[in-house]
């Protein structure tokens, strides 16, 4: 077993899955807000609310105390939704030791500040190495033992390599990448594209439509990501194309589910109300448009998704809007 101790913040599906993976490699403590979830993990080694039927390692401990989760941790993993990321990190701050690496699992952008999660970490807790674990990682498939791959992105490649062993387990392979910006932007923006693809599926569009949206969506998120400082190859890799395909096509995808329900004519409030987990793309879409304006990048798919989410258009009207967008050479950066 790895001697590094891991503290995981967030008892949702992905936070619990990563905690289960790390517990097989290192001593791991998971913080969850809900006392019932904590008791269920400690007593029955399950988290039925988020991972029904999945057996968690006996070695994984859970707690409702942030201090208990992080005060002895050599690595802290943040797995909470983007819009409460900063406030939870503030709760973590008094108990984390200096220079401990902090790895984000969150695929979103903060409203108001337009900050990526690693930027929030650097803002709240300067001096800590920061990174992100991202890729085509559907929690239930990984817990079922199906093969998957992910990327740990950190500027310091030595730290990233040292952490590979914590997150790697069985058929779950972990690669390193030094393009934190590209990996983080790809992870956040693919959720918006997945809503668009889901809307098409919900309206009964075919495979051709789905393929076109995924492909043009990849071009769209790549344009913004590169403008913000990301590297082109990142968007063709696991954090970009890989994650986009999984999120846009899997019935397990929360963001695709939102899109499907929108395509069937349901309201966003109605859809969100019945979901137990957060679909990051709903709130990310507006922030992405602000970033696009800042960097002078056209993002027609994101624009139409935002119009549907805010009730300005129906899904049918949004698709008609996309058809009116002027087509150029496919390689054109605009």
C-alpha positions as CSV (number, residue, x, y, z in Angstrom):
1,X,0.0,0.0,0.0
2,X,1.1,3.5,-0.8
3,X,2.2,5.4,2.3
4,X,0.6,8.7,1.2
5,X,-2.6,9.4,3.1
6,X,-5.6,10.8,1.0
7,X,-8.4,13.0,2.1
8,X,-11.4,13.1,-0.3
9,X,-13.9,15.9,0.1
10,X,-17.3,15.1,-1.4
11,X,-19.5,12.0,-1.0
12,X,-21.3,12.1,-4.4
13,X,-20.9,9.4,-7.1
14,X,-17.5,10.5,-8.5
15,X,-16.1,11.5,-5.1
16,X,-17.1,8.2,-3.6
17,X,-15.7,6.3,-6.7
18,X,-12.3,8.0,-6.5
19,X,-12.3,7.4,-2.7
20,X,-12.9,3.7,-3.4
21,X,-10.0,3.6,-5.9
22,X,-7.6,5.4,-3.6
23,X,-8.6,3.3,-0.6
24,X,-7.2,0.2,-2.4
25,X,-3.8,2.0,-2.8
26,X,-3.5,4.3,0.3
27,X,-5.1,5.1,3.6
28,X,-8.2,7.1,2.6
29,X,-10.8,9.2,4.5
30,X,-13.9,10.5,2.7
31,X,-15.8,13.6,3.9
32,X,-19.5,13.7,3.2
33,X,-22.0,16.3,4.5
34,X,-24.8,13.8,5.0
35,X,-24.5,11.7,8.3
36,X,-26.6,8.9,6.8
37,X,-24.2,8.5,3.9
38,X,-21.2,8.5,6.3
39,X,-22.8,5.8,8.5
40,X,-23.8,3.7,5.5
41,X,-20.2,3.8,4.1
42,X,-18.6,2.9,7.5
43,X,-21.2,0.3,8.5
44,X,-22.3,-1.3,5.2
45,X,-19.5,-0.2,2.8
46,X,-22.1,1.2,0.4
47,X,-23.4,4.6,-0.8
48,X,-26.8,3.6,-2.2
49,X,-27.9,7.1,-2.9
50,X,-25.2,7.8,-5.5
51,X,-23.8,4.3,-6.3
52,X,-26.7,1.8,-5.8
53,X,-25.5,-1.8,-5.6
54,X,-21.8,-0.9,-5.5
55,X,-19.6,-2.5,-2.8
56,X,-16.9,-0.1,-1.4
57,X,-13.6,-1.2,0.1
58,X,-13.7,-2.1,3.8
59,X,-10.6,0.1,4.3
60,X,-12.4,3.3,3.2
61,X,-13.4,5.4,6.2
62,X,-16.0,8.3,6.0
63,X,-16.6,11.2,8.3
64,X,-18.7,14.4,8.6
65,X,-15.7,16.2,10.0
66,X,-13.6,18.1,7.5
67,X,-10.8,18.3,10.0
68,X,-10.7,14.5,10.4
69,X,-10.7,14.0,6.6
70,X,-7.8,16.4,5.8
71,X,-5.6,17.1,8.9
72,X,-3.4,14.1,8.4
73,X,-3.7,13.9,4.6
74,X,-0.7,14.0,2.3
75,X,-3.0,14.6,-0.7
76,X,-6.5,16.3,-0.7
77,X,-9.0,15.5,-3.4
78,X,-11.9,18.0,-4.0
79,X,-15.0,16.4,-5.4
80,X,-17.8,18.9,-4.8
81,X,-19.9,20.9,-7.3
82,X,-18.2,24.0,-8.9
83,X,-20.6,26.6,-7.4
84,X,-19.9,25.5,-3.8
85,X,-16.2,24.6,-4.4
86,X,-14.9,27.8,-3.0
87,X,-16.9,27.8,0.2
88,X,-16.1,24.1,0.9
89,X,-12.4,24.9,0.3
90,X,-12.6,27.7,2.8
91,X,-13.8,25.1,5.3
92,X,-10.9,22.8,4.4
93,X,-8.2,25.6,4.6
94,X,-7.7,25.7,8.4
95,X,-7.0,22.0,8.7
96,X,-4.8,21.2,5.7
97,X,-1.0,21.1,6.2
98,X,1.3,23.4,4.1
99,X,2.4,22.3,0.6
100,X,-0.1,19.4,0.5
101,X,-1.2,18.8,-3.2
102,X,-4.9,19.5,-3.9
103,X,-6.5,17.7,-6.8
104,X,-9.9,18.7,-8.3
105,X,-12.4,16.3,-9.7
106,X,-14.8,19.1,-10.5
107,X,-15.7,19.9,-14.2
108,X,-17.1,23.4,-14.1
109,X,-16.4,27.1,-14.0
110,X,-17.3,29.4,-11.1
111,X,-20.0,31.9,-11.8
112,X,-19.1,35.5,-11.3
113,X,-15.4,35.1,-11.3
114,X,-15.2,32.8,-14.4
115,X,-12.4,30.9,-12.6
116,X,-11.4,27.3,-13.1
117,X,-11.3,25.1,-10.0
118,X,-7.5,25.1,-9.9
119,X,-7.5,28.9,-10.1
120,X,-9.8,28.9,-7.0
121,X,-7.4,26.7,-5.2
122,X,-4.5,28.9,-6.0
123,X,-6.6,32.0,-4.9
124,X,-7.8,30.5,-1.6
125,X,-4.8,28.4,-0.8
126,X,-1.6,29.7,-2.5
127,X,1.5,27.6,-2.2
128,X,-0.3,24.2,-2.6
129,X,0.5,22.2,-5.8
130,X,-2.8,22.0,-7.7
131,X,-4.1,19.6,-10.4
132,X,-7.1,17.9,-11.9
133,X,-8.2,14.3,-12.4
134,X,-10.3,14.2,-15.5
135,X,-11.3,12.1,-18.5
136,X,-14.1,9.8,-19.7
137,X,-15.0,8.5,-16.3
138,X,-18.5,7.4,-15.7
139,X,-18.6,6.4,-12.0
140,X,-21.0,3.5,-12.1
141,X,-19.0,1.8,-14.9
142,X,-15.7,2.2,-13.0
143,X,-17.3,0.8,-9.8
144,X,-18.6,-2.2,-11.9
145,X,-14.9,-2.9,-12.7
146,X,-15.1,-1.9,-16.4
147,X,-11.9,-0.6,-18.0
148,X,-11.4,3.1,-18.1
149,X,-8.6,5.7,-18.4
150,X,-8.1,9.2,-16.9
151,X,-5.6,12.0,-16.9
152,X,-4.0,13.7,-13.9
153,X,-3.0,17.2,-15.0
154,X,-0.5,19.2,-13.0
155,X,2.2,21.7,-14.0
156,X,4.7,19.9,-11.9
157,X,5.2,16.6,-13.7
158,X,7.1,15.1,-10.7
159,X,4.1,15.6,-8.4
160,X,1.8,14.2,-11.1
161,X,3.9,11.1,-11.5
162,X,4.0,10.6,-7.7
163,X,0.2,10.8,-7.5
164,X,-0.4,8.4,-10.4
165,X,0.0,5.4,-8.1
166,X,-2.7,6.7,-5.8
167,X,-5.4,6.9,-8.5
168,X,-4.4,3.9,-10.6
169,X,-6.3,0.7,-9.9
170,X,-6.8,-2.5,-11.8
171,X,-8.5,-1.6,-15.1
172,X,-8.5,2.1,-14.3
173,X,-5.4,3.6,-16.0
174,X,-4.1,7.1,-15.2
175,X,-1.9,9.1,-17.6
176,X,-0.2,12.4,-16.8
177,X,-0.5,15.7,-18.6
178,X,1.0,19.2,-17.9
179,X,-1.8,21.1,-19.7
180,X,-3.9,22.0,-16.7
181,X,-5.8,24.8,-18.5
182,X,-6.7,22.6,-21.5
183,X,-7.8,19.6,-19.4
184,X,-9.9,21.8,-17.2
185,X,-11.6,23.7,-19.9
186,X,-12.3,20.6,-21.9
187,X,-13.9,18.9,-18.8
188,X,-16.1,21.9,-18.2
189,X,-17.2,22.6,-21.7
190,X,-18.0,19.1,-22.8
191,X,-21.0,19.2,-20.3
192,X,-22.6,22.0,-22.3
193,X,-22.1,20.1,-25.6
194,X,-23.6,17.0,-24.0
195,X,-26.8,19.0,-23.2
196,X,-27.0,19.9,-26.9
197,X,-26.6,16.3,-28.0
198,X,-29.1,15.2,-25.5
199,X,-31.6,17.7,-26.8
200,X,-31.2,16.3,-30.3
201,X,-31.7,12.7,-28.9
202,X,-34.8,13.9,-27.0
203,X,-36.3,15.3,-30.1
204,X,-35.6,12.1,-32.1
205,X,-32.7,13.3,-34.2
206,X,-30.5,10.6,-35.7
207,X,-26.9,9.5,-35.5
208,X,-25.8,11.9,-38.2
209,X,-27.0,14.8,-36.0
210,X,-25.4,13.4,-32.9
211,X,-22.1,12.9,-34.8
212,X,-22.2,16.5,-36.2
213,X,-22.9,18.0,-32.8
214,X,-20.1,16.1,-31.1
215,X,-17.6,16.9,-33.8
216,X,-18.5,20.6,-34.1
217,X,-18.8,20.8,-30.3
218,X,-15.2,19.5,-30.0
219,X,-14.1,22.2,-32.5
220,X,-16.0,24.8,-30.4
221,X,-14.5,23.9,-27.0
222,X,-11.0,23.5,-28.6
223,X,-11.2,27.1,-29.9
224,X,-11.9,28.5,-26.5
225,X,-9.5,26.2,-24.7
226,X,-6.6,27.2,-27.0
227,X,-7.5,30.9,-26.8
228,X,-7.2,30.6,-23.0
229,X,-3.8,28.9,-23.2
230,X,-4.6,25.2,-23.6
231,X,-2.7,23.0,-26.0
232,X,-4.3,21.5,-29.2
233,X,-3.2,17.9,-28.5
234,X,-5.1,17.9,-25.2
235,X,-8.4,18.3,-26.9
236,X,-7.8,15.2,-29.0
237,X,-7.0,13.1,-26.0
238,X,-8.8,11.6,-23.0
239,X,-9.6,15.0,-21.3
240,X,-11.0,16.3,-24.6
241,X,-12.5,14.0,-27.2
242,X,-12.6,11.0,-24.9
243,X,-14.6,12.7,-22.2
244,X,-16.8,14.4,-24.8
245,X,-17.8,11.1,-26.4
246,X,-18.6,9.4,-23.1
247,X,-20.6,12.3,-21.8
248,X,-22.5,12.9,-25.1
249,X,-23.5,9.2,-25.7
250,X,-23.9,7.5,-22.4
251,X,-27.3,7.1,-20.7
252,X,-25.4,7.5,-17.4
253,X,-24.5,11.1,-18.3
254,X,-26.3,13.6,-16.2
255,X,-25.8,16.4,-18.7
256,X,-27.0,14.4,-21.6
257,X,-30.0,13.4,-19.5
258,X,-30.8,17.1,-18.9
259,X,-30.6,17.6,-22.7
260,X,-32.9,14.6,-23.5
261,X,-35.5,15.9,-21.1
262,X,-35.3,19.4,-22.5
263,X,-35.7,17.9,-26.0
264,X,-38.9,16.2,-24.8
265,X,-40.4,19.5,-23.8
266,X,-39.8,19.6,-20.1
267,X,-38.7,22.7,-18.2
268,X,-35.2,23.0,-16.8
269,X,-36.6,23.7,-13.3
270,X,-38.6,20.5,-13.4
271,X,-35.7,18.5,-14.6
272,X,-33.2,19.8,-12.0
273,X,-35.7,19.3,-9.2
274,X,-36.0,15.6,-9.7
275,X,-32.2,15.0,-10.0
276,X,-30.1,14.0,-6.9
277,X,-26.8,14.9,-8.6
278,X,-25.6,18.2,-10.2
279,X,-25.4,18.6,-14.0
280,X,-22.6,21.1,-14.2
281,X,-23.4,22.1,-17.8
282,X,-26.6,23.9,-16.8
283,X,-24.8,26.6,-14.9
284,X,-21.6,26.4,-16.9
285,X,-23.2,27.5,-20.2
286,X,-23.7,31.1,-19.2
287,X,-20.1,31.4,-17.8
288,X,-18.7,29.9,-21.0
289,X,-20.4,32.5,-23.1
290,X,-18.8,35.2,-20.9
291,X,-15.4,33.6,-21.4
292,X,-16.1,33.4,-25.2
293,X,-16.9,37.1,-25.3
294,X,-13.7,37.9,-23.3
295,X,-11.5,35.9,-25.7
296,X,-13.4,36.8,-28.9
297,X,-14.4,33.2,-29.7
298,X,-17.6,32.2,-31.5
299,X,-19.5,29.4,-29.7
300,X,-22.9,28.9,-31.5
301,X,-23.7,25.5,-29.9
302,X,-23.2,26.9,-26.4
303,X,-25.2,30.0,-27.3
304,X,-28.2,27.9,-28.3
305,X,-28.0,25.6,-25.3
306,X,-27.9,28.7,-23.0
307,X,-31.0,30.1,-24.8
308,X,-32.9,26.9,-24.1
309,X,-31.8,26.6,-20.5
310,X,-32.9,30.2,-19.8
311,X,-36.2,29.8,-21.6
312,X,-35.4,32.1,-24.5
313,X,-35.9,29.4,-27.1
314,X,-37.4,25.9,-27.4
315,X,-35.0,23.1,-28.4
316,X,-36.5,23.1,-31.9
317,X,-35.9,26.8,-32.3
318,X,-32.3,26.3,-31.0
319,X,-31.6,23.7,-33.7
320,X,-33.0,26.0,-36.3
321,X,-30.7,28.7,-35.0
322,X,-27.7,26.3,-35.5
323,X,-28.7,25.7,-39.1
324,X,-28.7,29.4,-39.8
325,X,-25.1,29.7,-38.6
326,X,-22.9,30.5,-41.6
327,X,-20.8,27.5,-42.6
328,X,-17.1,28.0,-43.4
329,X,-14.1,25.8,-44.2
330,X,-14.1,23.1,-41.5
331,X,-10.5,24.0,-40.5
332,X,-11.5,27.7,-40.1
333,X,-10.7,28.7,-36.5
334,X,-13.8,31.0,-36.2
